[in-house]
Amino acid sequence: MVVTAASEVVIRPITVADIEQFCEVTTAVMRERRYLAFVEGFPLDEAAAFVARNLRLGNPHWVADDRGRIVGWCDIRRETIPVYAHAGHLGMGVLRDYRGRGIGERLLRASIDAARAAGFERIELSVYSRNERAAALYRKVGFAHEGTRVRGKKLDGEYDDVHMMALLL
Ligand SMILES: CC(C)(COP(=O)(O)OP(=O)(O)OC[C@H]1O[C@@H](n2cnc3c(N)ncnc32)[C@H](O)[C@@H]1OP(=O)(O)O)[C@@H](O)C(=O)NCCC(=O)NCCS
């Protein structure tokens, strides 16, 4: 597959017009079955509700746009319980053919900046111990390891440890 220079990929906030492609991109990464908690895609109506909610609440939700093709995303969902609502939970992914070219880092930094501007004080995430690439990216932008849920993930009879990481803004 031919992909454009990473510098031509635009990092921008998601819009309702992106919902269908957002659903496709998340589904593609989920179906790799290695990186995310869900291993099947969400139905379109659930993806649409997710995006609509983020837009309504002002949650950071950015996409990487390669000339009209959505190739990655990063979202930070504010916690709803009042005592935790200064924090948000981060999720992200980039299509396989676009990885390793700086797009994930640009998505992550844009989302963190948006979270800071929106008054978030803390961003949390969990990452599987086998996912060294993602953990390296999170460390690079300042996330700290806060703990590990040993054998916290089990898929197809195989365990993985789940690292909790957080960034204080
Ligand atoms: C994790 C992910 C979002 C990173 O996005 P990316 O575009 O591939 O990453 P980038 O090219 O921006 O790389 C940024 C940093 O990530 C780390 N990184 C990237 N590729 C790496 C690799 N193959 N091995 C180790 N670290 C790597 C490095 O720290 C890199 O910085 P550097 O280039 O200065 O060394 C992407 O690889 C992905 O979608 N993976 C599958 C889904 C996933 O893991 N989501 C997160 C679940 S917690």
The ligand as an SDF file (V2000), in Angstrom:
LIG
                    3D

 48 50  0  0  0  0  0  0  0  0999 V2000
    0.8000    3.0640   19.8040 C   0  0  0  0  0  0  0  0  0  0  0  0
    0.5600    3.8780   18.5350 C   0  0  0  0  0  0  0  0  0  0  0  0
   -0.6870    4.7360   18.7220 C   0  0  0  0  0  0  0  0  0  0  0  0
    1.7820    4.8170   18.3500 C   0  0  0  0  0  0  0  0  0  0  0  0
    1.5850    5.5560   17.1820 O   0  0  0  0  0  0  0  0  0  0  0  0
    2.7400    5.6190   16.0610 P   0  0  0  0  0  0  0  0  0  0  0  0
    2.2850    6.5730   15.0410 O   0  0  0  0  0  0  0  0  0  0  0  0
    3.0600    4.2270   15.6590 O   0  0  0  0  0  0  0  0  0  0  0  0
    3.9570    6.2080   16.9290 O   0  0  0  0  0  0  0  0  0  0  0  0
    4.9930    7.3420   16.4790 P   0  0  0  0  0  0  0  0  0  0  0  0
    5.5390    7.0460   15.1340 O   0  0  0  0  0  0  0  0  0  0  0  0
    4.3540    8.6830   16.7010 O   0  0  0  0  0  0  0  0  0  0  0  0
    6.1710    7.1370   17.5230 O   0  0  0  0  0  0  0  0  0  0  0  0
    6.2670    7.9310   18.6520 C   0  0  0  0  0  0  0  0  0  0  0  0
    7.0840    7.2040   19.7120 C   0  0  0  0  0  0  0  0  0  0  0  0
    6.4970    5.9240   19.9720 O   0  0  0  0  0  0  0  0  0  0  0  0
    7.5440    5.0060   20.2540 C   0  0  0  0  0  0  0  0  0  0  0  0
    7.6040    4.0110   19.1820 N   0  0  0  0  0  0  0  0  0  0  0  0
    7.0810    4.0780   17.9390 C   0  0  0  0  0  0  0  0  0  0  0  0
    7.3120    2.9330   17.2480 N   0  0  0  0  0  0  0  0  0  0  0  0
    8.0110    2.1300   18.0950 C   0  0  0  0  0  0  0  0  0  0  0  0
    8.5250    0.8130   17.9970 C   0  0  0  0  0  0  0  0  0  0  0  0
    8.3850    0.0760   16.8830 N   0  0  0  0  0  0  0  0  0  0  0  0
    9.1550    0.2940   19.0760 N   0  0  0  0  0  0  0  0  0  0  0  0
    9.3000    1.0120   20.2300 C   0  0  0  0  0  0  0  0  0  0  0  0
    8.8200    2.2720   20.3680 N   0  0  0  0  0  0  0  0  0  0  0  0
    8.1910    2.8250   19.3280 C   0  0  0  0  0  0  0  0  0  0  0  0
    8.8060    5.7960   20.3100 C   0  0  0  0  0  0  0  0  0  0  0  0
    8.9610    6.3350   21.6070 O   0  0  0  0  0  0  0  0  0  0  0  0
    8.4930    6.8900   19.3250 C   0  0  0  0  0  0  0  0  0  0  0  0
    9.2890    8.0090   19.4990 O   0  0  0  0  0  0  0  0  0  0  0  0
   10.7080    8.1000   18.6970 P   0  0  0  0  0  0  0  0  0  0  0  0
   10.3590    7.9790   17.2470 O   0  0  0  0  0  0  0  0  0  0  0  0
   11.2460    9.4340   19.0860 O   0  0  0  0  0  0  0  0  0  0  0  0
   11.5290    6.9460   19.1760 O   0  0  0  0  0  0  0  0  0  0  0  0
    0.4190    2.9860   17.2800 C   0  0  0  0  0  0  0  0  0  0  0  0
    1.5800    2.2580   17.0950 O   0  0  0  0  0  0  0  0  0  0  0  0
   -0.7890    2.0620   17.3290 C   0  0  0  0  0  0  0  0  0  0  0  0
   -1.8740    2.4270   16.8890 O   0  0  0  0  0  0  0  0  0  0  0  0
   -0.6130    0.8320   17.8560 N   0  0  0  0  0  0  0  0  0  0  0  0
   -1.7380   -0.1200   17.9210 C   0  0  0  0  0  0  0  0  0  0  0  0
   -2.8790    0.3740   18.8100 C   0  0  0  0  0  0  0  0  0  0  0  0
   -2.3880    0.6970   20.1970 C   0  0  0  0  0  0  0  0  0  0  0  0
   -1.4410    0.1360   20.6930 O   0  0  0  0  0  0  0  0  0  0  0  0
   -3.0760    1.6500   20.8460 N   0  0  0  0  0  0  0  0  0  0  0  0
   -2.7350    2.0560   22.1930 C   0  0  0  0  0  0  0  0  0  0  0  0
   -3.3070    1.0990   23.1860 C   0  0  0  0  0  0  0  0  0  0  0  0
   -2.8050    1.5130   24.8710 S   0  0  0  0  0  0  0  0  0  0  0  0
  1  2  1  0
  2  3  1  0
  2  4  1  0
  2 36  1  0
  4  5  1  0
  5  6  1  0
  6  7  2  0
  6  8  1  0
  6  9  1  0
  9 10  1  0
 10 11  2  0
 10 12  1  0
 10 13  1  0
 13 14  1  0
 14 15  1  0
 15 16  1  0
 15 30  1  0
 16 17  1  0
 17 18  1  0
 17 28  1  0
 18 19  1  0
 18 27  1  0
 19 20  2  0
 20 21  1  0
 21 22  1  0
 21 27  2  0
 22 23  1  0
 22 24  2  0
 24 25  1  0
 25 26  2  0
 26 27  1  0
 28 29  1  0
 28 30  1  0
 30 31  1  0
 31 32  1  0
 32 33  2  0
 32 34  1  0
 32 35  1  0
 36 37  1  0
 36 38  1  0
 38 39  2  0
 38 40  1  0
 40 41  1  0
 41 42  1  0
 42 43  1  0
 43 44  2  0
 43 45  1  0
 45 46  1  0
 46 47  1  0
 47 48  1  0
M  END
$$$$
